[in-house]
Amino acid sequence: MSLPVSPRTLAVVLNWQQAGVTLECVEALRIMEAQDLDILVIDNGSADDSLAIFDACPLDFRLLKLPENVGFAAGNNRGLQMALDEGYDYALMVNNDAFAAPDMLAKLLAESAPDIALLSPKIYFESEPDRIWFANGRQQSHTLDLRDTGEGELDGVQWKDSRDVDYLLGTCLLVNLPAVSEVGLLDERFFFYFEDLDWSLRLRQAGFRLRVAAPAHLLHRVATSTGGEEDSALRRYHLAHSSVIFWRRHAKKGSPLVIIPFRILSAIKMITRLVTIGRRDAASAYLRGLRDGWRDSY
């Protein structure tokens, strides 16, 4: 398959009640050194003044208004499907709290290939632009956990080269639309979290590659979508819910006799920690997430 000299790309940015942050993201995309780039903002059922802010904004982007918050996977799928229907070659999924370097898209496209389904830039903490948030994604063979991401490390020679990986994160992905159309889009049972790991596994199982393009850079304002709180009830609920769906689907691809007791012990440890630090609300939300994830798995 030969791609055009300047592939058409649709950037997809999902907003939920954070119009100011989203417009910062859009501004970074607008000033990128990129041809044939269109920007789509999807408002995921915001109940604040986001829509009024977008309608009054002079920046050049398209706006899709969803009547309710359908979650990360389903929200982004609306944009991915639009890109497919309108004949784009690539979609650029970008978290609204992630800010592209001016040459990011050009660097991603430079490493694209028909057998690469997803490309990620090297991602840094916005608060410490020399410190890595994501530069690698390996799979722990027995438990299927994500490991060796480089998170927290200072950038250096060990991270200078691009590499094929097992997992990519949904913070920013250049999506090869012909490739993913063969496999399917994000699984919408994942409201938040694990949808990117599930997609990574499904794409690799279909024979496609995943790659981190080291020359492409992005800054990430971490955890903005859940209020920046590590142990918020919302975050703990969705982590628990999505984790059950993920491991019930993929356990047989690891070592089930290791994964099952490991996940049970991990859940007990998490609940105990949350109760110990006085976050009974988050512990209760975590338990509800486990229950609902089991119900929604199959």
N, C-alpha and C positions, 0 to 999 in steps of 0.2 A: 504493500500500500504506500503510495507516494503522497506526501502532504504538500499543500500549496506553499509557496515561498513565504507568505505572511499568513499563517493560520489565523482564522477567525476565532476569537476567544471571548466568552461571556464570563465576567467576574460576578460571582454570586455572594452577596453579603446578607446575613440574616440578622434582623434587629428585633429585640424585644425590650421595649421601654428604656432604650439607651440611645436616643437619637443623636445626642452630642458626640458620644464615642463613635457611633456608626459613621457620622459625617467626617470625623478625623480619618477613619479608615478609607472612606470614599475619596477624600482629598489626596491621600497617599497613592491610591490607585490612579487617580486622574493625572498625576504628574509623572507617572511611570513612563519610561522610554519604551513605548509599545505602540505598534500599529494594529489596527483592526481589533481594538479592545472596546467592548461595551460593558457597562456596569448595571447590574440589576440589584436593587435593594428589596428584600422581602421582609415586610413587616409582619411579625408572627403574632398577630392579635394583640398589639399593645393597647393598654387601657389608659395610658398617660397621654401627653400631648405630642407624641412622636409623629403622628401623621400630619398634624398642623405644621410642625417644624420642617418636615420633608417637603410639604407642598409649598412652603415659603422659601425653600433653599434654591439659590441660583445655580448650584452645581449641576452638571450634566449627568444624569443617571435615570434609569427606568425604575418605577416603583410598583411592586405587586403587594396588594393589601390582602392579607388573610384574615378571616373573621375571628379566628381563635388561635391560641398558641398550640400548634400541632407538634412541637418538639424540634430538636436539631435535625434528626434524620429526615422526617417528613417535610420540614420546611425547606431544607436544602434540595430535597428531591424535586420540589416544585421548580426550582431554578434549573436543575440538571435536565429535567424533562423538557423545559422550555428551550434549553440550548440544543437538545437533540431534535426537537420538532422544527427548530428554525435553522438547522443545518450548520451549526457551529462545529468547529473541529475540536476545540477544547473548552472546558469550563474551568474557571479558577475559583475554587471555594476558599473563602477567606473569613475567619472569625472577625466579628466587628471590633474586637479589641486587639487586632493584629495589624501592623503597619509595615507596608512593603517598602523596601529600598527602591530607588528609582530604576535600577536595572534588573529587578528581581524577575519579572516575567521574561525578559530577553534571555537571562541566564537559564531559566527553567526550560524554555523552548529550545535552547541550544543543546540540551541533553536529552530531548525527547526522542522517542523511537516507537515504531508501531507495536513492539512487544512490551513496552513499558506502559502500564495502566495508570499509575499514579506517580507523580513527582512532588517532593516536598523541598522547600528551601531549608537552609540551616536557620534555626530559630533561636533568638536571644531574648533574655529578659529585657523588657523596656527600661526597667529601673537600673540595670547594669548591662549596658550594650556589649560588653566584652565577655559576658558570662552566658554560657549555653543553656537553653531550655530544652532543645531537641536537636540532635545531630545524627542519630543512629537508632535503629529499632530492631533488636534481636528477640527471638522467641526462646524462652526457657523450654527445653524439649519435653520435660515431664509434666510441667504444670501449665504450659502455654502462656505464662506471664510475660509481659513486656520487660526487657532488661537492656542494660548497656546503652541508655539514651544519651548519655553525656550530661544530663541535667546537673546544674550547679558547678560544672567545671569551667575554668577559664579557657577561652578559645586558644588553640595552639596547633602545633604541627600534626598532632594525632587526628585533628579534625579537618585538615586542609583538603583532603581528597573526597570526591564524590564516591558513593558506594551503593550497591544494591542491599536491600534490607528485607527483613521479614514482616515488619509492621511499619505503618505510617500513621500519624495522628491527623485528625481532621482540622487542626488549627489553620492550615493552609495547604491546599492540594491542587496541583495542576492535573486535571482529569482528562485522560484520553477518551473521548466520548465513543468512538467506534469500539474500543476495547471493552469499556464497561457496559455498553449496550448488549454485549454477548453474555454477560454474567448477571446483570441486574444492578439496580441502584442500591442505595442504603436501605437496610432493613428497618422499617418504620416501627417495629415493636420496641426498638431502643429509643426512648424519648430523649435522654441525655446519656452520654458515655457508652463506650464499648462498640458503638456502631462502626467506628473507624477500624478497630481491630478485627471485627467480624468481616468487614468488607475486604480488608487486607488478606485474610485467610482465604476467602472465597475467590478472590482474583488470582492469588498465587496457585490455588488448586486448579484453576482453569488454565494455568501455564503462563500467566503474565508476570512481569517483573515490577517491583516497587523500588524507587530510587530516591536517595537524598542528593540533591544537587548542591554541593558545598559552596560554589561561588554565588548562589542565590541567597539573599539574606532577608530576614523578617524580624521585627521587634514585637514581642508579645506582652501585653498588659495582663498578667496572669489572673485567672479566676474572676474576671469582671462579671461574667454572665450569671454567677451564683452569689454575687455580692462580695466576693473576695474572702469569704470566711470558710476555712478548711472544714470545720465541723458544723456547718449549717444543716438544719434538718432537711432542707431541700436537696442539698448535695448528697447527704448520706442516704436519703431515700432512693435517689436515682442511681447512685453507684451500686447499691444493693440490688435493686430491681434489674438493672442491665447486666450485672455480673452473673446472676442466676441464668438469664436467658443465654448469655454467651457460653458459659461452661456447660450447660445442658446440651447445647447444640454441638459443641466442639470437643467435649471431653474424650470421645473415642479417638480423636486425633493425637492426643497426648498419652498419658498413662492413667487410666481411670482409677486404678487402685491407689495412685498417689494423689490425684487431683481431688477426689471426693473427701478423704479425711483432711487434706490440706485446706480446702475451702471451709470445711466445718470448723476447724481450729482457728482459721483466720476470722471467721464470723464471731466466734466466741471471744476472741481477743479484742476485736473491734468494739463489741457491745460492752465488755468489761471496762475498756478504756474510757468510753464515752460516759458510762455511769460514774466511774471514779473521778472524772474531772467535772462532774456535775451537769453534764449535758444529757439529761434523761429524755429531753425532747428529741434530740438527734438519735439516741439509742432506740427510742420507740419508732421513729421514722425509718431507721435502718431495718428493724424487724418487719415493719409493714412492707418495706421494699423487697425483702427476701420472700415474704409470703406472696406478694403480688407477682414477683418475677417468676416464681414457680408456677403460678396459675397461668401466666401469659406465655410460658415457654413453648408449649405445643398445644 
